[in-house]
């Protein structure tokens, strides 16, 4: 099965519809990730065929849960997950990729330029020091930190009425228990990622 065929099959399972141009962009992103990964160590996953489920479909599982959002921050974006696939799937959404690692943001800028992603902005900065002109109505991360630390470092970046949508593996009981006052978990959604034999959950949080 080709990468695109696997991707199409996975998108059907996620009930996510993308056009041929979007599928082409995802395929080109995958090729760039595999190429740059040989030098920049962007991901521990080396095989392109594994990247389809571990990176593309895992990232895209977030997209159906971003309804109502128009401006998203991907904290600790690394190789661009989930920000790049989200930006491709949601061209109407402004996506900021934030990472303090210069090599990784160099890669992200190259991806945005080569793929013509006008809705992507790449920022090289520490999250606690980042001061954007406009705050975000959705803030996400994938394996950035524990939930309490994630919220502590990003409170100044969430717009009034905004939501955190954090990507996690197993149900994070302990992390939720350690959340500070003023942070409410509105839901924890189990997510099935096609081709990935591992637990995934999305944790939606709001500031009270």
N, C-alpha and C positions, 0 to 999 in steps of 0.2 A: 504494500500500500504506500502511495506517495505521501509526502508530508501534507500537501494540500488536501488530499482525499481523507487523511486521518483528521485533519483540522475540520473539514466539512462535517464529517461524521460526529465529531465531538460537539460542534456548534448545534447540530440537530438535537443532541442530548441535552444541551444547556438551554434549548429553545431560544437561541440567539440567531438572528438573521443578518448576514453580512453580504454585501455585493461582491462581484468579482474583483473590483478595484481594491476593496478592503482586504480580500483574501490575498491578492498579489502583494500588498504592502506588508502583511503579516509574514508571508514567505520571504520577502526581501529582508525584513528585520531579522528573521531567524538566521538567514545566511550571514548577515553582518555580525550577529552575536556569536555564531560559531567561528567566524574568521578572526574577529578581534579577541575572542577568548583564548586563542592559542598564545597570545602575547600578554594580554592584560589581566588574565585570570578573573573574568567577570562572573563566572559561575562554576561550581564544582561539577555540573553536568557537562560532559564533553561531547556526547553523541547527539547529533542533530535530531535523530528520531525520538530520543527521550525528551528533548527540549519542547516538542510539540505539546505533550501533556503536562510536563513539569513546569513549563514557563508560559506558553501561550494560552492553553486551555485553563490552567490554574488562574492566570491573571484575568482572563475573560469571564471567569465565573463571578467576578465582582460586578461586572457591568449591569446585569439586571437589577442590582440593588442600589444603584446610584440615582434612581428616579428623583426628579426635582432639583438635582444639582446642576450647576452651570460652571462651577470653578472648583477644581480639585487639586489638592497637594499630595504628591507621592513622596513621603518622607523616607530618606535613606534608599533612594531609588536603585542604586547599584547599577545593574545592567539594564535597567528600564522596566522592571516588573514591580507592580502591575501597570505603571503609567503609560508606557508606549502602546501596548495592546489596547488599553482603555481609550487612549487618544485616537487610535485608528478606528475603533468600534463606535466612538462617540465624537465625531468631528465637530459637533455643536458645543462640546465642552472644552473649556480652557484648562489645560493640564500643566502644572508646574512640577518638574522633576528636581528634587533637592537632594544633593549629596555633598559631603565635604571632601570626597576623594577626587582629586583633579584628573587622574587617569580615567576614572569612570565617567565624569562629566564631559571629558573630551570625546569619549565614545558616544555619549548621549547626544551631544551637539552634532556629531557626524551623522548619526541616525536621523535626527530631525531634519538636517539639511538634505541628505540623500533621498529621503522619502517625501520631502516637501510637506512636512507636518506643521502647518501654519498655526495650529492650536497648541503647540508645545513650546514651553519655555524651560530652559535648563539653568539652574542656579547652583554655583559652587559656594557652599557656606555651611557652617554649623547650624543646626536647626534652632538652637536657642538664641543665636545671633541674627537670624534672618528676620528682616523687617520689611515685608512687602507693602506696597501702596494700598492694595486691596486685599482683604482677608478672604478666607475660603469657606464655602458652604459644605464641602466634603473634604475630609482629611483621611488618608489611608496609609497603610504601611504593610510590608510583608517581611516578617522576621527582622524588624528594626530593633525592637526592645520589648520588655514586658509592658503591659497596659498602663500601669501607674506611671512609669517613666515616660512612656509615649505621650500621655496626657500632660504630664508636668512640663515637658519640653515644648509642647505645641499649643498650650492654652491661648497664648497671645496671637495665634494665627487663625483661630476658628471664628468665623463671623457669627453674629447674633443669629440664633435659630439654626445654626449649622450642626452637622453630625460628624462624628468619627465613624468610619467603617473599617475596622482593623481586621486583617487577614491572619488567622491562626490555624494551627494544626488541631490537636485534640482539644476537647472542651476545656477552656482555661479557668477552671474553678478557683484555683489559688490566686491567679492574677486578678480575677474579678473581686475576690475577697479583699485584696490589698489596695483597691482603688480608693483615692482620697475622697473626702466629703466634697459635695458639690458636683460629683460626676455620677450620672445615672446610666445604667445599662438598659436600653430600651428593648433589645432583643439579641439573642444569640442564635444564628441560623446555621444548621448543618448544611454543608455544600458537598455535592458529589462531583468530583472532577473526572471526566472521562479519561480512562487510561491510567489513572493514578490510584494505586492501591494504598491509600493513606487517608486518615481523617482530615477534614477541613471544616473550619467554622468561620463565619463572619460575625464580629462583635460590633453592634451598633450602639454608640454611646452619645449622650448629650450632656451639656453643662447646665446645671440648674441655677 
